[in-house]
Structures are given as structure tokens and as C-alpha cells.
């Protein structure tokens, strides 16, 4: 098996695991079956984080040239995607 095929299989394995983990959570929790989602995640070795982490504040350029501050979203769930095009 070539190196390229092994790398592709490795990447696909992680993509599959990601969707299995978070997909099951996204389906079971809204249905009131959070215990089932927790059991599935613990079965594959995902540990639920129970602590609190506060991200350091920073300012980024918004879509309309305004400043967007992370502190403006305090208390809300925020997903930040640092994406590069290189």
C-alpha cells in the first residue's frame, strides 16, 4: 500500500471518528437522551470536560470593518475558526 493511500485512510479515520462522536451528541442530546450520548462518547474514550476555561480577550476585524471583541460574547458558546489559505 502506498504512503499516499495510508495517509488518506488515516485522515478518513479521524473524520469518521469526529462525526461519530459529535454527530451522536447532536442527535441524542436534543431528544433528551444525553445519557446515551455520554455512554457512547465514554465507550470510544472521549472524556467530558467539566471545568471552565476563559479564553483571553482579543479584537478582530469584522466583515463590515468594525472591531469584533471576544469579550462581547462573554457567557455564550463561541466557535473560532482560524483558517489559512496557504
N, C-alpha and C positions, 0 to 999 in steps of 0.2 A: 504494500500500500504506500502510495507516495506521501511525502510530507504535506503537500497541499491538501490532500483528501483527509489526512489525520487532523489537520488544523481546522478544516471545515466541520468535521464531525465533533470536535471539541467545542467549537463555538455553538453549534446547534444544540449540544447537550445543555449548555448553560442557558441558552434562550428557552429551551423546553422547561428547564427547572424553574426559571423565573416566572414563566406564565403558569406553570402548575401551582407554584406557591402563592403568588399574588392573585391569580385567577380564581383559585378556590376560596381565598379570603373575600374577594369582591363578590362572589356568588353567595356564599353561605352567611356572611355577616348581615347583609340587608334582609335576609329571610329569617333572621332570629336564630340562626344556627351557629353562633360564634364558637361554641364548644367543639363542634365538628371541625371548623376551620383550624382551631388551636390544636386539636388532636392530629390533623393532617400535617400541619407545619412541624409539630414536635416529632412526628414519625420520620420526617426527612431531615431532621437536625436543625430546624430553624427555631431559634430561641426568641421569645417575645421580650422586647426591651421594656422595662417598667420605669426607668429613670426619666429624668428631664434634662434635655440639653438645649441651652440657649446659644444660638448662632451669634457671632459677632456682627454688629451693625455695619452696613456699608451702603453706599449710594451708587446707583447705576443709571445710565441714560435710558429714558423711556422711549416709546415709539413716537411720541409727538414732541420730542426734545425737552421734556420735563424730567426732573430728577425723581427717581423712584427709590425710596428708602425702605430697607428691610424692616426697620422699626415701625413703619406704618402698618405692618401686617402682624404685629405682636399679638399672640394669643390665637392665631389662625394657623392652619397647616399650609405650608408653602413648599412647593417643589421648585428647586432652582436647577436649571439645566445649563451648564457651562458647555457650550457646543463650539467646536472649532472646525474650520473648513480646510485645513491643510491636508 
